[in-house]
Amino acid sequence: MIELKNVSFSYSVECKPALENVTLTIPRGEFASIVGPNGGGKSTLIKLILGLLKPQTGSIKLFGEAPEKTRYRVGYAPQQAKVDYRFPINVQDVVLAGRFGARTEKGTRTFFRFNRDNKARAIAALEKMGVADLRRKSFGDLSGGQRQRVLIARALCCEPELLILDEPTNNVDPSSAKKFYELLAELHKSVTILMASHDLSVVSQLVDSVVCVNRVVQSHPTEAFTGDLVRDLYHSDVRLVRHDHRCSESGHFHGEEDSFAAE
């Protein structure tokens, strides 16, 4: 689904590469988490995959083609930007924005005008995220967790094959984050997910693979994500307490309540 070969990118000639010689493959059906320090290149990697940035070297394929040709098949929720929450827009209209450029059953693209079918899809996306009852409320009146669910619903409104989330639990309290991850686990049954996150606890609970990003990129299966890897990635002393419920092919099991934490 995603394939990068020998990709390097720099924001200017004077700057060091933000990403260097990246080779990465994400197969269909995967739930992959991108982890790494601030400024390490996580958001840059996502923008390259979407074709929002162009690499200086290497090649990028999304669904086997150039990202510009196929990114309509992707639902994307960027980091929450600064917005004027006084802007008079309700939740349903925010989600409907996800239908711009989406393919219809007739193979055409949706632009400018939303019909009854578009609105039904928006409500269905809100229902998936558990916030359909908020569809008439002002987006600015929502809590941080509610806003995040609405933005994911907007990404789902185009009925994507791939869902890309950039730091989806920023500014969300721990209780809301837990519920949010439970929703992601349910969504993963029908969509491939690539998520950038600082929350290492999600690694053992949900994801199949971990993409470590700090200018260079390395991908590991969940069971190979150890304290040594975290220490090398963040260049800091870390004690990793691991209670993974799927540690190895031999079937090591600790139980549903166990977790994974960095201290």
C-alpha positions as CSV (number, residue, x, y, z in Angstrom):
1,M,0.0,0.0,0.0
2,I,2.9,2.4,0.8
3,E,6.4,2.0,-0.6
4,L,9.4,4.3,-0.2
5,K,12.8,3.6,-1.8
6,N,15.9,5.5,-0.9
7,V,14.0,8.7,-0.1
8,S,15.8,11.8,1.2
9,F,14.2,15.2,1.9
10,S,15.5,18.5,3.1
11,Y,13.5,21.8,3.5
12,S,16.4,23.8,2.1
13,V,19.8,23.4,0.6
14,E,21.4,24.9,3.8
15,C,19.6,22.5,6.1
16,K,20.5,19.0,7.1
17,P,18.2,16.4,5.6
18,A,14.9,16.0,7.6
19,L,14.8,12.4,6.3
20,E,17.7,10.5,4.8
21,N,17.8,7.4,2.6
22,V,14.4,6.1,3.8
23,T,13.2,2.7,2.6
24,L,9.8,1.6,4.0
25,T,6.9,-0.7,3.1
26,I,3.5,-0.7,4.7
27,P,1.3,-3.6,3.5
28,R,-2.5,-3.6,3.2
29,G,-4.2,-4.4,6.4
30,E,-1.4,-3.2,8.7
31,F,-1.8,-1.0,11.8
32,A,1.6,0.8,12.0
33,S,2.7,3.5,14.5
34,I,5.3,6.1,13.7
35,V,7.3,7.0,16.8
36,G,10.2,9.4,17.4
37,P,11.3,12.6,19.0
38,N,9.9,16.0,18.2
39,G,11.6,17.3,15.0
40,G,12.7,13.8,14.1
41,G,10.7,13.8,10.8
42,K,7.4,12.0,11.6
43,S,5.1,14.7,10.1
44,T,7.5,15.1,7.2
45,L,7.3,11.4,6.4
46,I,3.5,11.6,6.4
47,K,3.5,14.6,4.0
48,L,5.9,12.8,1.7
49,I,3.6,9.7,1.6
50,L,0.7,11.9,0.7
51,G,2.6,13.8,-2.0
52,L,2.3,17.1,-0.1
53,L,6.1,17.3,-0.2
54,K,8.5,16.1,-3.0
55,P,11.6,14.1,-2.1
56,Q,15.0,15.3,-3.5
57,T,16.0,11.7,-4.1
58,G,14.2,8.3,-4.2
59,S,10.7,7.2,-5.1
60,I,7.4,7.0,-3.3
61,K,4.4,4.9,-4.4
62,L,0.9,5.0,-2.8
63,F,-1.3,2.1,-4.0
64,G,1.4,1.4,-6.6
65,E,1.3,4.9,-8.2
66,A,2.4,8.4,-7.6
67,P,0.7,9.8,-4.4
68,E,-0.9,12.7,-6.3
69,K,-2.9,10.1,-8.4
70,T,-4.1,8.0,-5.5
71,R,-4.3,10.0,-2.3
72,Y,-8.1,10.4,-2.8
73,R,-8.2,6.8,-1.4
74,V,-6.6,8.1,1.8
75,G,-8.3,9.6,4.9
76,Y,-5.9,12.1,6.5
77,A,-6.3,13.8,9.9
78,P,-3.4,16.2,10.4
79,Q,-2.2,17.6,13.8
80,Q,-4.8,20.0,15.1
81,A,-4.0,23.5,13.8
82,K,-4.8,26.8,15.4
83,V,-8.3,27.7,14.2
84,D,-10.8,30.3,15.1
85,Y,-13.3,28.3,17.1
86,R,-15.8,31.2,16.8
87,F,-16.2,30.4,13.1
88,P,-19.8,29.4,12.6
89,I,-19.7,25.9,11.3
90,N,-21.4,22.9,12.8
91,V,-20.0,19.4,13.2
92,Q,-21.8,17.8,10.2
93,D,-20.4,20.5,7.9
94,V,-16.9,19.9,9.2
95,V,-17.3,16.2,8.4
96,L,-18.8,16.8,5.0
97,A,-15.6,18.6,4.0
98,G,-14.1,15.1,3.9
99,R,-16.3,14.4,0.8
100,F,-14.5,16.9,-1.4
101,G,-12.8,15.0,-4.2
102,A,-14.1,11.7,-3.0
103,R,-15.2,9.1,-5.6
104,T,-18.9,8.4,-6.0
105,E,-20.5,5.1,-6.9
106,K,-20.6,6.3,-10.5
107,G,-16.8,6.9,-10.5
108,T,-17.1,10.7,-10.5
109,R,-15.6,13.1,-7.9
110,T,-17.5,15.2,-5.4
111,F,-17.0,19.0,-5.6
112,F,-18.8,22.0,-4.2
113,R,-22.3,20.4,-3.9
114,F,-23.3,17.8,-1.3
115,N,-26.4,15.6,-2.0
116,R,-28.4,13.4,0.3
117,D,-25.9,10.5,-0.1
118,N,-23.0,12.7,1.0
119,K,-24.9,13.7,4.1
120,A,-25.8,10.1,4.9
121,R,-22.1,9.1,4.6
122,A,-21.1,12.0,6.9
123,I,-23.6,10.8,9.6
124,A,-22.4,7.3,9.2
125,A,-18.8,8.4,9.8
126,L,-19.9,10.3,12.9
127,E,-21.8,7.2,14.1
128,K,-18.6,5.2,13.8
129,M,-16.8,7.7,16.0
130,G,-19.6,7.8,18.5
131,V,-20.5,11.5,18.1
132,A,-23.5,11.5,15.7
133,D,-25.6,13.2,18.4
134,L,-23.3,16.2,18.1
135,R,-23.8,16.8,14.4
136,R,-25.8,20.0,14.9
137,K,-23.5,21.5,17.5
138,S,-21.0,24.2,16.8
139,F,-17.5,22.7,16.2
140,G,-16.0,25.4,18.5
141,D,-18.2,24.3,21.4
142,L,-16.8,20.8,21.6
143,S,-14.2,19.4,24.0
144,G,-10.7,18.5,22.7
145,G,-11.6,14.8,22.6
146,Q,-14.9,15.4,20.8
147,R,-13.1,17.6,18.2
148,Q,-10.6,14.9,17.5
149,R,-13.4,12.3,16.9
150,V,-15.0,14.7,14.5
151,L,-11.8,15.3,12.6
152,I,-11.3,11.5,12.3
153,A,-14.9,11.2,11.1
154,R,-14.1,13.8,8.4
155,A,-11.2,11.6,7.3
156,L,-13.5,8.5,7.3
157,C,-16.2,10.3,5.3
158,C,-14.4,9.6,2.0
159,E,-14.5,5.9,2.9
160,P,-10.8,5.5,2.7
161,E,-8.7,2.3,2.2
162,L,-5.9,3.9,4.2
163,L,-6.3,6.1,7.3
164,I,-3.3,8.4,8.3
165,L,-3.4,10.1,11.6
166,D,-0.8,12.6,12.8
167,E,-0.6,12.8,16.6
168,P,-4.4,12.2,17.0
169,T,-4.4,12.3,20.9
170,N,-2.6,15.6,21.3
171,N,-4.5,17.8,23.7
172,V,-6.8,14.9,24.7
173,D,-7.1,13.7,28.3
174,P,-6.0,10.1,29.1
175,S,-9.6,8.9,29.6
176,S,-10.7,10.2,26.2
177,A,-7.5,8.8,24.6
178,K,-8.2,5.3,25.9
179,K,-11.7,5.4,24.4
180,F,-10.2,6.8,21.2
181,Y,-7.8,3.9,20.9
182,E,-10.6,1.5,21.4
183,L,-12.4,3.0,18.4
184,L,-9.2,2.7,16.3
185,A,-9.0,-1.0,17.2
186,E,-12.5,-1.4,15.8
187,L,-11.8,0.7,12.7
188,H,-8.7,-1.4,12.0
189,K,-11.0,-4.3,11.1
190,S,-11.9,-2.6,7.9
191,V,-9.1,-0.1,7.1
192,T,-5.3,0.1,7.1
193,I,-4.0,2.6,9.6
194,L,-0.8,4.6,9.8
195,M,-0.5,6.7,13.0
196,A,2.2,9.1,14.3
197,S,2.1,9.1,18.1
198,H,4.2,9.9,21.2
199,D,2.1,7.4,23.2
200,L,4.3,4.4,23.5
201,S,1.7,2.5,25.4
202,V,-0.4,2.1,22.3
203,V,2.4,0.1,20.7
204,S,1.7,-3.1,22.6
205,Q,-2.0,-2.7,22.7
206,L,-2.9,-2.1,19.0
207,V,-0.3,-1.9,16.4
208,D,1.4,-4.6,14.2
209,S,4.6,-2.7,13.5
210,V,6.5,0.3,14.7
211,V,8.2,2.8,12.4
212,C,11.0,4.6,14.3
213,V,11.8,8.0,12.8
214,N,14.7,10.2,13.8
215,R,16.0,11.5,10.4
216,V,16.6,7.9,9.5
217,V,13.8,5.3,9.5
218,Q,13.7,1.8,10.8
219,S,10.6,-0.5,10.9
220,H,10.1,-3.2,13.4
221,P,7.4,-5.7,14.4
222,T,5.8,-4.9,17.7
223,E,7.6,-7.7,19.6
224,A,11.0,-6.3,18.5
225,F,10.3,-2.8,20.0
226,T,12.5,-3.0,23.1
227,G,13.9,-0.5,25.7
228,D,17.2,-0.4,23.8
229,L,15.4,0.7,20.6
230,V,13.6,3.4,22.5
231,R,16.8,4.6,24.1
232,D,18.6,4.8,20.8
233,L,15.6,6.5,19.1
234,Y,15.2,9.3,21.8
235,H,18.9,9.5,22.8
236,S,17.9,9.3,26.4
237,D,18.1,6.8,29.2
238,V,14.8,4.9,29.3
239,R,13.5,2.1,31.4
240,L,10.9,0.2,29.4
241,V,8.4,-1.8,31.3
242,R,6.9,-4.3,28.9
243,H,3.8,-6.4,29.5
244,D,2.9,-7.3,25.9
245,H,0.1,-9.7,25.3
246,R,1.6,-10.9,22.0
247,C,5.3,-10.9,22.5
248,S,6.4,-13.6,20.1
249,E,5.3,-16.3,17.7
250,S,5.6,-18.9,20.5
251,G,2.4,-17.4,22.0
252,H,3.7,-15.6,25.1
253,F,0.7,-14.1,26.9
254,H,0.3,-11.8,29.9
255,G,-3.4,-10.9,29.7
256,E,-5.8,-8.2,28.5
257,E,-5.0,-5.8,31.3
258,D,-1.3,-5.6,30.7
259,S,0.4,-2.6,29.1
260,F,3.6,-1.1,27.8
261,A,5.2,2.0,29.3
262,A,8.4,4.0,29.1
263,E,9.7,5.4,32.4
